[in-house]
Structure formats: C-alpha cells, structure tokens
Amino acid sequence: MQRQVTAELDLELGSAVDLILQITSAQGVPVVAEELTLTQGDRVYNPTEIVDHAGSRLHRLTGAAGLLEVRYSAVIDGAVTSRTTGDLETITYLRPSRYCQSDEVFAQARRRFRGLEGLELIAAVTDFVSTSTAYTPGLSNGTDSAVTTLTTGQGVCRDYAHVVIAILRAMDMPARYAACFAPGLEPMDFHAVAEAYHDGAWYVIDATRLADRRSLVRIATGRDAADCAFLSFHGGDVGLPRLHVDAWNLDPSATDTVDDFVSLVQLS
C-alpha cells in the first residue's frame, strides 16, 4: 500500500533555542522518497539525526531567532519488518509512566476486567475506552493523563491511547504508545494509538476508531506521549503559528474493505 505523508510547521523562535523534532517516519518504515527541509530566510539548517532504541528518528538543531519553516514529505510503500522485542523492553512497557499510571488504575482495571487475558482482554479494553470516552478536540490539556481522562470521560487520541495503555499494563499486558500519520483521519493531525504485546507481537489499538489501522505510518514509539512529542525545545521561547499535517493513500483500492477494529493489525 502506497501512502503520501506531509507535515508543515512554522516556528516563531524568540531567541536561539535547542529544537528537537519527531515528525519523520520511523526507522524501518519502507520509504520510497523522503525530504525534510528547515529554512529561515536564506539559511538552510542541517539537523543532527538521532535514532532511539525503538527506531524513532529525532532531528535536533539550534535555531536562531526568527521564523523557521519546517517541511517534511514522504512516500511509503509496503509494510515494516517487525523488530525483535527483548525482555527489557517488555518490562519497560509494563511499568507505570508519566501519563499512563497503571498503578493508580490497578484496582479499577482488576475489578472491571477480572478473568480476561490475551485477545479477550484487548477486545474488552478497546470497547470500554471507545464507548466510555467522548472525542472532544480542544478540551484536552497537554498534561492530561489516563487518570484525568477516566475521570472526565473526554479527550483526544493521545488520551484514548493513554487510558488503553494504563489499563493493559495494570492487567499485566505490555503496552506502549505510538505517534503516527493516519490517512483518512478526520480531523487530520498527527495521530496517536496504543500497541499491545500479545503472543510475541505488537498489535495496534485505536479506541477512537477514527482511522484505518492498516494504513497508519509510524513516527515514534514510547512509554507515552512524553516520549513521542512532535516538538520539544530548551533554552528559549517557541511559538507555533502554523501546523498542517496530511496523509492519504495513493492506492485507495488497497483499503476497499473497512477496518473492523477487532482484527489484529500490526503498525506498518
């Protein structure tokens, strides 16, 4: 399946600042063509690329004061070959994290999902989060956690993913967070999903049910949103006057069937 993805960011830098971007497809994604440019007037930046243990590609630079234009585009064709998951990784994704406090939701999860495991657990958690949470753009704060979302019953994709992850970890199933491009997503933006580790493989859970899981393109992977921020900065002020993300299938017939959100799907 061929997909086109783009991301455009205009950053207003108030002074010299250390910038870290995570907006490109992850290492291992089958990229046919790709371009990342960072320009400020006549100046062209060449960022340092850093790849983390999960294959997320971070691009780091020191930007000067002024308007920095970041542009990324890529064509992806095919599926990713799955990475081997080690014991240390599964242990990491069983532990509580900043936005996925599995220790705080432990009792609630154990009461609601008592006796479930494996595929039954994945299906039950997906259905619970999907039906108990209202998708509410603009009402979620960047510091909201799984506990916050369970209390308010509302959020956006990152919040749905955090709740799924926290509950699965509380039920002793490794779970992690993935940022991705999502063809067909409405409203279009960077998207977030959860992944559950079952029987030796990672499977996508999108409790928002807003995008076809089979066409997602991985950007970053981590414990929660803190590991996968599309932009972080240190030592200065940064404004974001413009952000535009788009993704679409170049071969629409590849997804003639509808994602049932029940079948096991791996993130490609």
Secondary structure as UniProt FT lines:
FT   STRAND          2..13
FT   STRAND          17..21
FT   TURN            27..28
FT   STRAND          31..40
FT   TURN            41..42
FT   STRAND          43..44
FT   STRAND          48..51
FT   TURN            53..54
FT   STRAND          57..63
FT   STRAND          66..77
FT   HELIX           87..92
FT   TURN            93..94
FT   TURN            102..104
FT   HELIX           106..112
FT   TURN            113..115
FT   HELIX           118..132
FT   STRAND          134..135
FT   TURN            137..138
FT   TURN            142..143
FT   HELIX           146..152
FT   STRAND          154..155
FT   HELIX           157..170
FT   TURN            171..172
FT   STRAND          175..181
FT   TURN            183..184
FT   STRAND          191..198
FT   TURN            199..200
FT   STRAND          201..205
FT   TURN            207..208
FT   HELIX           213..215
FT   STRAND          217..222
FT   HELIX           225..227
FT   STRAND          231..234
FT   STRAND          238..249
FT   HELIX           252..255
//
